[in-house]
Amino acid sequence: MTTDEQFAVLIERIESILKLLALQTTSGRKAGDAASLLDRAGLDRKLIAEVLSTSQNSVRALLSKNKKG
């Protein structure tokens, strides 16, 4: 296995851990609150959408609604 392949595997594993932590952190929260929390933590909209099982457009709408409200 080359260094590039090892690096790719490492990144994949770190992303999996990040998703698990995000799922655990948002468990039991409303979608809007969860999206805001993950956004403040610095996660990108694509990852937030994956964690919340929704689309990036929905995440964008949730975050926009929370900023207005």
C-alpha positions in Angstrom: 0.0 0.0 0.0 1.4 3.4 -1.0 1.6 6.4 1.2 -1.2 8.1 -0.8 -3.4 5.0 -0.3 -2.7 4.9 3.4 -3.5 8.6 3.6 -6.8 8.1 1.8 -7.7 5.3 4.2 -6.8 7.5 7.2 -9.0 10.4 5.9 -11.9 8.0 5.3 -11.7 6.7 8.9 -11.4 10.1 10.4 -14.5 11.2 8.4 -16.4 8.1 9.8 -15.5 9.1 13.3 -16.6 12.7 12.7 -20.0 11.4 11.4 -20.4 9.2 14.4 -19.6 12.0 16.8 -22.0 14.3 15.0 -24.8 11.7 15.2 -24.2 11.2 18.9 -24.1 15.0 19.5 -27.3 15.7 17.7 -29.3 12.7 19.0 -32.7 13.8 20.3 -32.4 17.3 18.9 -34.8 19.0 16.5 -33.4 19.2 12.9 -33.0 23.0 13.1 -31.1 22.9 16.4 -28.9 20.0 15.2 -28.1 21.8 12.0 -27.1 25.0 13.9 -25.0 23.1 16.3 -23.1 21.3 13.5 -22.7 24.5 11.5 -21.2 26.3 14.6 -18.9 23.3 15.0 -17.5 24.0 11.5 -19.0 21.1 9.6 -19.8 21.8 5.9 -23.4 21.6 4.7 -22.8 18.4 2.8 -21.7 16.6 5.9 -24.5 18.1 8.0 -27.0 16.9 5.4 -25.6 13.4 5.6 -25.7 13.3 9.3 -29.3 14.6 9.4 -30.4 12.4 6.5 -31.6 15.3 4.4 -30.5 17.4 1.5 -28.1 20.3 1.4 -30.9 22.6 0.4 -32.9 21.6 3.5 -29.8 22.3 5.7 -29.5 25.7 4.0 -33.2 26.4 4.7 -32.9 25.3 8.4 -29.9 27.4 9.0 -31.5 30.4 7.3 -34.7 30.0 9.4 -32.6 29.8 12.6 -30.7 32.9 11.9 -34.0 34.8 11.2 -35.7 33.5 14.2 
